[in-house]
Amino acid sequence: MLKDQGKILVTGGAGYIGSHSALALQQAGYEVIILDNLVYGYQDLVETVLKSNLIIGDTCDYNL
């Protein structure tokens, strides 16, 4: 069993590159939190495959 490495935020984690990065980080023992505006990402991918916390928003949104 992998040791819990802590939490990490992946921006754009619902897209192709971000989702692969998020999966690798999960496999390394990190708890992954994904921030994505879903313009090019897929919410279903995050919810069904990655099973990560998803924050729908933009990094430019000051109120996040």
PyMOL Python script that loads the backbone (N, CA, C, O; Angstrom):
from pymol import cmd

cmd.read_pdbstr("""\
ATOM      1  N   MET A   1       0.837  -1.181   0.000  1.00  0.00           N
ATOM      2  CA  MET A   1       0.000   0.000   0.000  1.00  0.00           C
ATOM      3  C   MET A   1       0.880   1.242   0.000  1.00  0.00           C
ATOM      4  O   MET A   1       1.898   1.295   0.691  1.00  0.00           O
ATOM      5  N   LEU A   2       0.485   2.223  -0.768  1.00  0.00           N
ATOM      6  CA  LEU A   2       1.248   3.458  -0.870  1.00  0.00           C
ATOM      7  C   LEU A   2       0.983   4.362   0.320  1.00  0.00           C
ATOM      8  O   LEU A   2      -0.139   4.437   0.821  1.00  0.00           O
ATOM      9  N   LYS A   3       2.009   5.036   0.759  1.00  0.00           N
ATOM     10  CA  LYS A   3       1.879   6.017   1.828  1.00  0.00           C
ATOM     11  C   LYS A   3       1.148   7.243   1.296  1.00  0.00           C
ATOM     12  O   LYS A   3       1.361   7.660   0.158  1.00  0.00           O
ATOM     13  N   ASP A   4       0.277   7.822   2.137  1.00  0.00           N
ATOM     14  CA  ASP A   4      -0.436   9.037   1.746  1.00  0.00           C
ATOM     15  C   ASP A   4       0.560  10.177   1.609  1.00  0.00           C
ATOM     16  O   ASP A   4       1.220  10.552   2.578  1.00  0.00           O
ATOM     17  N   GLN A   5       0.668  10.724   0.413  1.00  0.00           N
ATOM     18  CA  GLN A   5       1.631  11.782   0.120  1.00  0.00           C
ATOM     19  C   GLN A   5       1.069  13.174   0.393  1.00  0.00           C
ATOM     20  O   GLN A   5       1.817  14.151   0.369  1.00  0.00           O
ATOM     21  N   GLY A   6      -0.221  13.283   0.648  1.00  0.00           N
ATOM     22  CA  GLY A   6      -0.840  14.586   0.852  1.00  0.00           C
ATOM     23  C   GLY A   6      -1.766  14.934  -0.293  1.00  0.00           C
ATOM     24  O   GLY A   6      -2.079  14.099  -1.141  1.00  0.00           O
ATOM     25  N   LYS A   7      -2.198  16.181  -0.301  1.00  0.00           N
ATOM     26  CA  LYS A   7      -3.131  16.650  -1.325  1.00  0.00           C
ATOM     27  C   LYS A   7      -2.380  17.444  -2.377  1.00  0.00           C
ATOM     28  O   LYS A   7      -1.374  18.095  -2.096  1.00  0.00           O
ATOM     29  N   ILE A   8      -2.899  17.372  -3.605  1.00  0.00           N
ATOM     30  CA  ILE A   8      -2.308  18.142  -4.699  1.00  0.00           C
ATOM     31  C   ILE A   8      -3.429  18.617  -5.624  1.00  0.00           C
ATOM     32  O   ILE A   8      -4.378  17.883  -5.900  1.00  0.00           O
ATOM     33  N   LEU A   9      -3.301  19.845  -6.093  1.00  0.00           N
ATOM     34  CA  LEU A   9      -4.278  20.437  -7.005  1.00  0.00           C
ATOM     35  C   LEU A   9      -3.764  20.322  -8.434  1.00  0.00           C
ATOM     36  O   LEU A   9      -2.642  20.730  -8.736  1.00  0.00           O
ATOM     37  N   VAL A  10      -4.597  19.763  -9.311  1.00  0.00           N
ATOM     38  CA  VAL A  10      -4.252  19.655 -10.728  1.00  0.00           C
ATOM     39  C   VAL A  10      -5.220  20.547 -11.495  1.00  0.00           C
ATOM     40  O   VAL A  10      -6.419  20.274 -11.546  1.00  0.00           O
ATOM     41  N   THR A  11      -4.694  21.614 -12.091  1.00  0.00           N
ATOM     42  CA  THR A  11      -5.546  22.475 -12.908  1.00  0.00           C
ATOM     43  C   THR A  11      -5.633  21.873 -14.309  1.00  0.00           C
ATOM     44  O   THR A  11      -4.635  21.406 -14.859  1.00  0.00           O
ATOM     45  N   GLY A  12      -6.823  21.889 -14.868  1.00  0.00           N
ATOM     46  CA  GLY A  12      -7.023  21.269 -16.176  1.00  0.00           C
ATOM     47  C   GLY A  12      -7.047  19.754 -16.091  1.00  0.00           C
ATOM     48  O   GLY A  12      -6.762  19.069 -17.073  1.00  0.00           O
ATOM     49  N   GLY A  13      -7.381  19.232 -14.933  1.00  0.00           N
ATOM     50  CA  GLY A  13      -7.317  17.790 -14.696  1.00  0.00           C
ATOM     51  C   GLY A  13      -8.376  16.960 -15.381  1.00  0.00           C
ATOM     52  O   GLY A  13      -8.302  15.731 -15.349  1.00  0.00           O
ATOM     53  N   ALA A  14      -9.364  17.589 -16.002  1.00  0.00           N
ATOM     54  CA  ALA A  14     -10.398  16.837 -16.710  1.00  0.00           C
ATOM     55  C   ALA A  14     -10.082  16.693 -18.192  1.00  0.00           C
ATOM     56  O   ALA A  14     -10.838  16.054 -18.924  1.00  0.00           O
ATOM     57  N   GLY A  15      -8.988  17.271 -18.640  1.00  0.00           N
ATOM     58  CA  GLY A  15      -8.569  17.147 -20.035  1.00  0.00           C
ATOM     59  C   GLY A  15      -7.622  15.972 -20.223  1.00  0.00           C
ATOM     60  O   GLY A  15      -7.382  15.206 -19.289  1.00  0.00           O
ATOM     61  N   TYR A  16      -7.093  15.833 -21.409  1.00  0.00           N
ATOM     62  CA  TYR A  16      -6.263  14.673 -21.745  1.00  0.00           C
ATOM     63  C   TYR A  16      -4.977  14.622 -20.919  1.00  0.00           C
ATOM     64  O   TYR A  16      -4.721  13.629 -20.239  1.00  0.00           O
ATOM     65  N   ILE A  17      -4.183  15.661 -20.970  1.00  0.00           N
ATOM     66  CA  ILE A  17      -2.897  15.653 -20.260  1.00  0.00           C
ATOM     67  C   ILE A  17      -3.119  15.703 -18.753  1.00  0.00           C
ATOM     68  O   ILE A  17      -2.481  14.969 -17.998  1.00  0.00           O
ATOM     69  N   GLY A  18      -4.027  16.572 -18.322  1.00  0.00           N
ATOM     70  CA  GLY A  18      -4.286  16.705 -16.891  1.00  0.00           C
ATOM     71  C   GLY A  18      -4.818  15.435 -16.263  1.00  0.00           C
ATOM     72  O   GLY A  18      -4.452  15.108 -15.134  1.00  0.00           O
ATOM     73  N   SER A  19      -5.677  14.711 -16.969  1.00  0.00           N
ATOM     74  CA  SER A  19      -6.237  13.480 -16.406  1.00  0.00           C
ATOM     75  C   SER A  19      -5.178  12.392 -16.278  1.00  0.00           C
ATOM     76  O   SER A  19      -5.195  11.618 -15.321  1.00  0.00           O
ATOM     77  N   HIS A  20      -4.262  12.329 -17.232  1.00  0.00           N
ATOM     78  CA  HIS A  20      -3.173  11.360 -17.124  1.00  0.00           C
ATOM     79  C   HIS A  20      -2.233  11.731 -15.979  1.00  0.00           C
ATOM     80  O   HIS A  20      -1.735  10.858 -15.267  1.00  0.00           O
ATOM     81  N   SER A  21      -1.997  13.015 -15.809  1.00  0.00           N
ATOM     82  CA  SER A  21      -1.171  13.479 -14.692  1.00  0.00           C
ATOM     83  C   SER A  21      -1.851  13.169 -13.364  1.00  0.00           C
ATOM     84  O   SER A  21      -1.205  12.702 -12.425  1.00  0.00           O
ATOM     85  N   ALA A  22      -3.150  13.427 -13.286  1.00  0.00           N
ATOM     86  CA  ALA A  22      -3.902  13.161 -12.062  1.00  0.00           C
ATOM     87  C   ALA A  22      -3.881  11.676 -11.717  1.00  0.00           C
ATOM     88  O   ALA A  22      -3.725  11.310 -10.552  1.00  0.00           O
ATOM     89  N   LEU A  23      -4.036  10.830 -12.715  1.00  0.00           N
ATOM     90  CA  LEU A  23      -4.007   9.386 -12.481  1.00  0.00           C
ATOM     91  C   LEU A  23      -2.642   8.941 -11.959  1.00  0.00           C
ATOM     92  O   LEU A  23      -2.569   8.141 -11.026  1.00  0.00           O
ATOM     93  N   ALA A  24      -1.574   9.446 -12.542  1.00  0.00           N
ATOM     94  CA  ALA A  24      -0.225   9.098 -12.085  1.00  0.00           C
ATOM     95  C   ALA A  24       0.003   9.570 -10.651  1.00  0.00           C
ATOM     96  O   ALA A  24       0.623   8.866  -9.855  1.00  0.00           O
ATOM     97  N   LEU A  25      -0.492  10.748 -10.325  1.00  0.00           N
ATOM     98  CA  LEU A  25      -0.351  11.259  -8.961  1.00  0.00           C
ATOM     99  C   LEU A  25      -1.155  10.426  -7.969  1.00  0.00           C
ATOM    100  O   LEU A  25      -0.694  10.169  -6.858  1.00  0.00           O
ATOM    101  N   GLN A  26      -2.355  10.002  -8.363  1.00  0.00           N
ATOM    102  CA  GLN A  26      -3.153   9.117  -7.507  1.00  0.00           C
ATOM    103  C   GLN A  26      -2.406   7.816  -7.250  1.00  0.00           C
ATOM    104  O   GLN A  26      -2.354   7.336  -6.118  1.00  0.00           O
ATOM    105  N   GLN A  27      -1.837   7.255  -8.290  1.00  0.00           N
ATOM    106  CA  GLN A  27      -1.107   5.998  -8.156  1.00  0.00           C
ATOM    107  C   GLN A  27       0.135   6.154  -7.295  1.00  0.00           C
ATOM    108  O   GLN A  27       0.620   5.178  -6.723  1.00  0.00           O
ATOM    109  N   ALA A  28       0.655   7.376  -7.196  1.00  0.00           N
ATOM    110  CA  ALA A  28       1.819   7.654  -6.358  1.00  0.00           C
ATOM    111  C   ALA A  28       1.421   7.941  -4.911  1.00  0.00           C
ATOM    112  O   ALA A  28       2.285   8.155  -4.060  1.00  0.00           O
ATOM    113  N   GLY A  29       0.124   7.947  -4.631  1.00  0.00           N
ATOM    114  CA  GLY A  29      -0.334   8.102  -3.262  1.00  0.00           C
ATOM    115  C   GLY A  29      -0.876   9.466  -2.887  1.00  0.00           C
ATOM    116  O   GLY A  29      -1.166   9.711  -1.716  1.00  0.00           O
ATOM    117  N   TYR A  30      -1.017  10.354  -3.850  1.00  0.00           N
ATOM    118  CA  TYR A  30      -1.547  11.684  -3.566  1.00  0.00           C
ATOM    119  C   TYR A  30      -3.069  11.686  -3.621  1.00  0.00           C
ATOM    120  O   TYR A  30      -3.673  10.935  -4.386  1.00  0.00           O
ATOM    121  N   GLU A  31      -3.681  12.536  -2.804  1.00  0.00           N
ATOM    122  CA  GLU A  31      -5.105  12.816  -2.934  1.00  0.00           C
ATOM    123  C   GLU A  31      -5.216  13.962  -3.930  1.00  0.00           C
ATOM    124  O   GLU A  31      -4.722  15.059  -3.672  1.00  0.00           O
ATOM    125  N   VAL A  32      -5.856  13.716  -5.059  1.00  0.00           N
ATOM    126  CA  VAL A  32      -5.894  14.685  -6.151  1.00  0.00           C
ATOM    127  C   VAL A  32      -7.197  15.477  -6.115  1.00  0.00           C
ATOM    128  O   VAL A  32      -8.286  14.911  -6.013  1.00  0.00           O
ATOM    129  N   ILE A  33      -7.062  16.784  -6.199  1.00  0.00           N
ATOM    130  CA  ILE A  33      -8.193  17.690  -6.348  1.00  0.00           C
ATOM    131  C   ILE A  33      -8.046  18.335  -7.723  1.00  0.00           C
ATOM    132  O   ILE A  33      -6.986  18.862  -8.063  1.00  0.00           O
ATOM    133  N   ILE A  34      -9.112  18.289  -8.503  1.00  0.00           N
ATOM    134  CA  ILE A  34      -9.051  18.781  -9.877  1.00  0.00           C
ATOM    135  C   ILE A  34      -9.851  20.072 -10.013  1.00  0.00           C
ATOM    136  O   ILE A  34     -11.005  20.157  -9.593  1.00  0.00           O
ATOM    137  N   LEU A  35      -9.213  21.069 -10.608  1.00  0.00           N
ATOM    138  CA  LEU A  35      -9.862  22.337 -10.945  1.00  0.00           C
ATOM    139  C   LEU A  35      -9.899  22.434 -12.466  1.00  0.00           C
ATOM    140  O   LEU A  35      -8.860  22.418 -13.126  1.00  0.00           O
ATOM    141  N   ASP A  36     -11.102  22.535 -13.010  1.00  0.00           N
ATOM    142  CA  ASP A  36     -11.233  22.583 -14.467  1.00  0.00           C
ATOM    143  C   ASP A  36     -12.487  23.369 -14.824  1.00  0.00           C
ATOM    144  O   ASP A  36     -13.502  23.269 -14.135  1.00  0.00           O
ATOM    145  N   ASN A  37     -12.420  24.144 -15.892  1.00  0.00           N
ATOM    146  CA  ASN A  37     -13.603  24.879 -16.347  1.00  0.00           C
ATOM    147  C   ASN A  37     -14.432  24.057 -17.336  1.00  0.00           C
ATOM    148  O   ASN A  37     -15.485  24.511 -17.784  1.00  0.00           O
ATOM    149  N   LEU A  38     -13.977  22.877 -17.674  1.00  0.00           N
ATOM    150  CA  LEU A  38     -14.674  21.912 -18.538  1.00  0.00           C
ATOM    151  C   LEU A  38     -14.896  22.406 -19.963  1.00  0.00           C
ATOM    152  O   LEU A  38     -15.762  21.882 -20.664  1.00  0.00           O
ATOM    153  N   VAL A  39     -14.135  23.401 -20.403  1.00  0.00           N
ATOM    154  CA  VAL A  39     -14.232  23.828 -21.797  1.00  0.00           C
ATOM    155  C   VAL A  39     -13.719  22.708 -22.699  1.00  0.00           C
ATOM    156  O   VAL A  39     -14.336  22.391 -23.716  1.00  0.00           O
ATOM    157  N   TYR A  40     -12.597  22.116 -22.325  1.00  0.00           N
ATOM    158  CA  TYR A  40     -12.036  21.002 -23.091  1.00  0.00           C
ATOM    159  C   TYR A  40     -11.960  19.731 -22.263  1.00  0.00           C
ATOM    160  O   TYR A  40     -11.396  18.735 -22.717  1.00  0.00           O
ATOM    161  N   GLY A  41     -12.511  19.743 -21.070  1.00  0.00           N
ATOM    162  CA  GLY A  41     -12.424  18.593 -20.175  1.00  0.00           C
ATOM    163  C   GLY A  41     -13.721  17.806 -20.128  1.00  0.00           C
ATOM    164  O   GLY A  41     -14.729  18.204 -20.711  1.00  0.00           O
ATOM    165  N   TYR A  42     -13.680  16.691 -19.429  1.00  0.00           N
ATOM    166  CA  TYR A  42     -14.813  15.780 -19.364  1.00  0.00           C
ATOM    167  C   TYR A  42     -15.133  15.456 -17.912  1.00  0.00           C
ATOM    168  O   TYR A  42     -14.366  14.773 -17.233  1.00  0.00           O
ATOM    169  N   GLN A  43     -16.283  15.957 -17.439  1.00  0.00           N
ATOM    170  CA  GLN A  43     -16.694  15.744 -16.059  1.00  0.00           C
ATOM    171  C   GLN A  43     -16.876  14.259 -15.767  1.00  0.00           C
ATOM    172  O   GLN A  43     -16.512  13.801 -14.684  1.00  0.00           O
ATOM    173  N   ASP A  44     -17.429  13.500 -16.705  1.00  0.00           N
ATOM    174  CA  ASP A  44     -17.633  12.066 -16.509  1.00  0.00           C
ATOM    175  C   ASP A  44     -16.324  11.343 -16.243  1.00  0.00           C
ATOM    176  O   ASP A  44     -16.283  10.417 -15.433  1.00  0.00           O
ATOM    177  N   LEU A  45     -15.262  11.747 -16.907  1.00  0.00           N
ATOM    178  CA  LEU A  45     -13.950  11.132 -16.711  1.00  0.00           C
ATOM    179  C   LEU A  45     -13.492  11.291 -15.271  1.00  0.00           C
ATOM    180  O   LEU A  45     -12.994  10.343 -14.663  1.00  0.00           O
ATOM    181  N   VAL A  46     -13.657  12.473 -14.733  1.00  0.00           N
ATOM    182  CA  VAL A  46     -13.227  12.739 -13.360  1.00  0.00           C
ATOM    183  C   VAL A  46     -14.070  11.942 -12.377  1.00  0.00           C
ATOM    184  O   VAL A  46     -13.541  11.362 -11.429  1.00  0.00           O
ATOM    185  N   GLU A  47     -15.373  11.911 -12.597  1.00  0.00           N
ATOM    186  CA  GLU A  47     -16.275  11.259 -11.657  1.00  0.00           C
ATOM    187  C   GLU A  47     -16.198   9.741 -11.709  1.00  0.00           C
ATOM    188  O   GLU A  47     -16.283   9.093 -10.666  1.00  0.00           O
ATOM    189  N   THR A  48     -16.040   9.155 -12.889  1.00  0.00           N
ATOM    190  CA  THR A  48     -16.086   7.697 -12.998  1.00  0.00           C
ATOM    191  C   THR A  48     -14.721   7.027 -12.986  1.00  0.00           C
ATOM    192  O   THR A  48     -14.564   5.972 -12.372  1.00  0.00           O
ATOM    193  N   VAL A  49     -13.742   7.606 -13.642  1.00  0.00           N
ATOM    194  CA  VAL A  49     -12.429   6.967 -13.737  1.00  0.00           C
ATOM    195  C   VAL A  49     -11.508   7.419 -12.612  1.00  0.00           C
ATOM    196  O   VAL A  49     -10.952   6.593 -11.888  1.00  0.00           O
ATOM    197  N   LEU A  50     -11.349   8.715 -12.467  1.00  0.00           N
ATOM    198  CA  LEU A  50     -10.414   9.234 -11.471  1.00  0.00           C
ATOM    199  C   LEU A  50     -11.001   9.254 -10.064  1.00  0.00           C
ATOM    200  O   LEU A  50     -10.271   9.136  -9.080  1.00  0.00           O
ATOM    201  N   LYS A  51     -12.319   9.402  -9.970  1.00  0.00           N
ATOM    202  CA  LYS A  51     -13.007   9.477  -8.680  1.00  0.00           C
ATOM    203  C   LYS A  51     -12.350  10.512  -7.763  1.00  0.00           C
ATOM    204  O   LYS A  51     -12.154  10.265  -6.573  1.00  0.00           O
ATOM    205  N   SER A  52     -12.021  11.648  -8.322  1.00  0.00           N
ATOM    206  CA  SER A  52     -11.380  12.734  -7.589  1.00  0.00           C
ATOM    207  C   SER A  52     -12.382  13.834  -7.281  1.00  0.00           C
ATOM    208  O   SER A  52     -13.458  13.908  -7.875  1.00  0.00           O
ATOM    209  N   ASN A  53     -12.005  14.677  -6.347  1.00  0.00           N
ATOM    210  CA  ASN A  53     -12.797  15.874  -6.084  1.00  0.00           C
ATOM    211  C   ASN A  53     -12.651  16.806  -7.278  1.00  0.00           C
ATOM    212  O   ASN A  53     -11.539  17.071  -7.734  1.00  0.00           O
ATOM    213  N   LEU A  54     -13.770  17.299  -7.781  1.00  0.00           N
ATOM    214  CA  LEU A  54     -13.760  18.192  -8.939  1.00  0.00           C
ATOM    215  C   LEU A  54     -14.328  19.541  -8.547  1.00  0.00           C
ATOM    216  O   LEU A  54     -15.438  19.635  -8.023  1.00  0.00           O
ATOM    217  N   ILE A  55     -13.562  20.575  -8.804  1.00  0.00           N
ATOM    218  CA  ILE A  55     -14.028  21.944  -8.641  1.00  0.00           C
ATOM    219  C   ILE A  55     -14.177  22.510 -10.048  1.00  0.00           C
ATOM    220  O   ILE A  55     -13.202  22.613 -10.793  1.00  0.00           O
ATOM    221  N   ILE A  56     -15.400  22.873 -10.404  1.00  0.00           N
ATOM    222  CA  ILE A  56     -15.636  23.444 -11.726  1.00  0.00           C
ATOM    223  C   ILE A  56     -15.453  24.950 -11.617  1.00  0.00           C
ATOM    224  O   ILE A  56     -16.208  25.633 -10.925  1.00  0.00           O
ATOM    225  N   GLY A  57     -14.447  25.452 -12.303  1.00  0.00           N
ATOM    226  CA  GLY A  57     -14.142  26.871 -12.247  1.00  0.00           C
ATOM    227  C   GLY A  57     -12.906  27.176 -13.052  1.00  0.00           C
ATOM    228  O   GLY A  57     -12.367  26.317 -13.749  1.00  0.00           O
ATOM    229  N   ASP A  58     -12.466  28.409 -12.947  1.00  0.00           N
ATOM    230  CA  ASP A  58     -11.335  28.893 -13.721  1.00  0.00           C
ATOM    231  C   ASP A  58     -10.297  29.481 -12.775  1.00  0.00           C
ATOM    232  O   ASP A  58     -10.651  30.091 -11.766  1.00  0.00           O
ATOM    233  N   THR A  59      -9.038  29.305 -13.090  1.00  0.00           N
ATOM    234  CA  THR A  59      -7.978  29.844 -12.237  1.00  0.00           C
ATOM    235  C   THR A  59      -8.003  31.370 -12.198  1.00  0.00           C
ATOM    236  O   THR A  59      -7.431  31.974 -11.291  1.00  0.00           O
ATOM    237  N   CYS A  60      -8.654  31.989 -13.163  1.00  0.00           N
ATOM    238  CA  CYS A  60      -8.764  33.453 -13.187  1.00  0.00           C
ATOM    239  C   CYS A  60      -9.895  33.969 -12.297  1.00  0.00           C
ATOM    240  O   CYS A  60     -10.033  35.178 -12.107  1.00  0.00           O
ATOM    241  N   ASP A  61     -10.700  33.061 -11.755  1.00  0.00           N
ATOM    242  CA  ASP A  61     -11.821  33.448 -10.903  1.00  0.00           C
ATOM    243  C   ASP A  61     -11.315  33.747  -9.494  1.00  0.00           C
ATOM    244  O   ASP A  61     -10.990  32.832  -8.737  1.00  0.00           O
ATOM    245  N   TYR A  62     -11.251  35.004  -9.157  1.00  0.00           N
ATOM    246  CA  TYR A  62     -10.725  35.448  -7.863  1.00  0.00           C
ATOM    247  C   TYR A  62     -11.538  34.892  -6.698  1.00  0.00           C
ATOM    248  O   TYR A  62     -10.983  34.659  -5.624  1.00  0.00           O
ATOM    249  N   ASN A  63     -12.836  34.674  -6.883  1.00  0.00           N
ATOM    250  CA  ASN A  63     -13.719  34.235  -5.802  1.00  0.00           C
ATOM    251  C   ASN A  63     -13.629  32.746  -5.500  1.00  0.00           C
ATOM    252  O   ASN A  63     -14.259  32.279  -4.551  1.00  0.00           O
ATOM    253  N   LEU A  64     -12.878  32.005  -6.264  1.00  0.00           N
ATOM    254  CA  LEU A  64     -12.719  30.580  -5.982  1.00  0.00           C
ATOM    255  C   LEU A  64     -11.920  30.453  -4.734  1.00  0.00           C
ATOM    256  O   LEU A  64     -11.650  29.340  -4.285  1.00  0.00           O
TER     257      LEU A  64
END
""", "prot")
cmd.dss("prot")
cmd.show_as("cartoon", "prot")
cmd.util.cbc("prot")
cmd.orient("prot")
